[in-house]
């Protein structure tokens, strides 16, 4: 099992090193930085499991770092523990109210107490959070929460992305190779979203089947999906045995994308929304087969 990751954002090198050493001894993977902008860059590239955040930093206020993280979908629910010498009521209100920190710890602090708070918050985060065991993408209730959020918004677009031919491929080459294809697809989707998407885009994986979920504004979702198909077709060949690929006898893998938007509604619940997206995805899968295994995108006549 991978170590849980902690990012320490602290400008005092002595405190930063103390936290790094002690928490590393507790079995965590600990990264440190003294700068708010660097912390944001780290969190956007690969969000940690928990953030220990000082308020007074050389470039940005820790409060500004927290506000920005709460605006960014992948870090919106990131557990934050504020460590600060600023202990006025106003500071507590900002930390616990505005940036919704899980805990407010005044300096000077007891390192064992901080370690206990960290352990408790990570345990609570594990209860709240669900990640796919193969790809580590949000799944289960995290995906459902995003879908429920859409029901209350006036303008949204989502794509249900299926790896067509996955079952046949897995039967031919085994579960382990199939899992590598899922990991590859997840990494590729993340790369393309970073390239063509925005900070509020959501990428998740359905609990059952080779399905991925992308939520992005209408203006860029189609561009993301088109680029994803282009790269998938160019790069997926690395998962085929060379001899089978050369002989042309490989089970074809292709992406089928169903695009759904608010204009297709109204939807009473996420079950209806999911069924509508699945129907579009199945139509895309049929179109993909008609095209000889090329990727396909199907949206509705509503102009999504």
C-alpha positions, 0 to 999 in steps of 0.5 A: 500500500502506498504511503499517505502523502503530507505537504508541509508549507512552512517558512521556518526551516527548523519547524519544517524539518521537525515536522518532516522528520517526525511525520516521516518516522510515523510512516508518511511520505512528507514533502516541504516547501516554504512558498505558497505558489510552489505549494499550489503548483505541487497540489495541482500536479499531484494533490497530497493526502493532507496539507499542513499550512502556515499562514505567514509565507514569503510570497502568499498568505497561507489563507490565500493558498487555502482559498485557491485550493478550495476553488480547484476541484481536485483539492476542494476536499483536501484536508488542511491543518493550519499551523500559525502563531496568529491566534486571534478570533479573526484568524480562526474564523478565516481558517475554519470558516473561509478556507474550511480547514479541518483543524487550527493549531496555534504555535508553539505546538506539541509535535506529538499532538500534531501527529495525532491530529494528522492521523485522525484527519487522514483516517476521517479523509479515508472514510469520506474519500474513495479512490479507484484501486487501480487508477487512484482516480475518484470513484464511488461517492466522490463521483456521485457527489459531483453528479448531484452537484450538476443537478443543481447547476444551470449549465454543465457538460459531462462525458462518459468515456468507455474503453471499447473492446476492454473485456475482449482484450482482458480475456486475451491478455489477462487481468494484469495487462488490462489493469495497465490499460486502465492506468494508461487511460487514466494517466492519458486523461489526466495529461489531456485535461492538464493540456486542454482543460481547466482547474475546475474540471473533474476526472473520475472513474466509475466503480464498475467497468472501464468507464471514466467520467469527465466534467468540464464546461461545454466550450472545452469538453469536446476539445479534450475528448477529441485530443484524448481519442487522438492520443489514445489511438497513437499510444495504446499500441504499447500494450499489445504483444509485438507479434500480435500487433505485427500480425494484425490479430489484436483485440481493438481498443478504442474510446467511445465517448457519450456527451451529455449536458443540462439541455438533455434534462431535466433529470430528477436524480443521478440515476436518470443522469447516469442512464442517459449518459450510458445510452449515449456512450453505447451509441458511441461504442456502436459508431466506433465499431462501424468505423473499424475500431476508431474512437467516436464521440456521440452527443445529443441533438440538443446541441451539447 
